Amino acid sequence: MDITALEERLAHLIRVTDDLSDTVAAQAKEIDRLTARVEMLMMREAQRDSEGTGGIVLGDERPPHY
């Protein structure tokens, strides 16, 4: 290979690496955002459970008005 071909391949590899780095950074940001939302939902559900207002009535339970 001549120098020009190597330079072209190197430029291509640098561009691909930069694109992949941007993609990984965006995915990390999205994972952090989703993790925060899951934690918030888990806290909300734990609070709902502690208050006893889950709102789920099982078939063998009597409703509260009986």
C-alpha positions as CSV (number, residue, x, y, z in Angstrom):
1,M,0.0,0.0,0.0
2,D,1.1,3.5,-0.6
3,I,1.0,6.3,1.9
4,T,-2.1,7.9,0.4
5,A,-4.1,4.7,0.8
6,L,-2.9,4.3,4.4
7,E,-3.9,7.9,5.1
8,E,-7.3,7.4,3.7
9,R,-7.9,4.2,5.7
10,L,-6.6,6.0,8.8
11,A,-9.0,8.9,8.2
12,H,-11.9,6.5,7.7
13,L,-11.0,4.6,11.0
14,I,-10.8,7.9,12.9
15,R,-14.2,9.0,11.6
16,V,-15.7,5.6,12.5
17,T,-14.2,5.7,16.0
18,D,-15.5,9.2,16.6
19,D,-19.0,8.1,15.4
20,L,-18.9,5.1,17.7
21,S,-17.7,7.2,20.6
22,D,-20.6,9.6,20.0
23,T,-23.1,6.7,19.9
24,V,-21.7,5.2,23.1
25,A,-21.9,8.6,24.9
26,A,-25.5,9.1,23.7
27,Q,-26.4,5.5,24.9
28,A,-24.8,6.2,28.3
29,K,-26.8,9.3,28.7
30,E,-30.0,7.5,27.8
31,I,-29.2,4.7,30.2
32,D,-28.6,7.2,33.0
33,R,-31.9,8.9,32.2
34,L,-33.8,5.6,32.2
35,T,-32.1,4.4,35.4
36,A,-33.2,7.6,37.1
37,R,-36.7,7.0,35.9
38,V,-36.8,3.4,37.1
39,E,-35.5,4.5,40.5
40,M,-38.2,7.2,40.7
41,L,-40.9,4.7,39.8
42,M,-39.5,2.1,42.4
43,M,-39.6,4.8,45.1
44,R,-43.1,5.8,44.1
45,E,-44.3,2.2,44.2
46,A,-42.6,1.6,47.6
47,Q,-44.4,4.7,48.9
48,R,-47.7,3.5,47.5
49,D,-47.1,0.0,49.1
50,S,-46.3,1.6,52.5
51,E,-49.5,3.7,52.3
52,G,-51.5,0.7,51.4
53,T,-53.0,2.4,48.4
54,G,-51.8,-0.1,45.7
55,G,-55.3,-0.3,44.3
56,I,-55.0,-4.0,43.4
57,V,-57.9,-6.1,44.5
58,L,-57.3,-9.8,44.4
59,G,-60.1,-12.2,43.6
60,D,-60.3,-13.7,47.2
61,E,-60.1,-10.4,49.0
62,R,-63.2,-8.6,50.2
63,P,-63.5,-5.0,49.1
64,P,-62.9,-2.4,51.9
65,H,-66.6,-1.4,52.0
66,Y,-67.7,-4.8,53.4
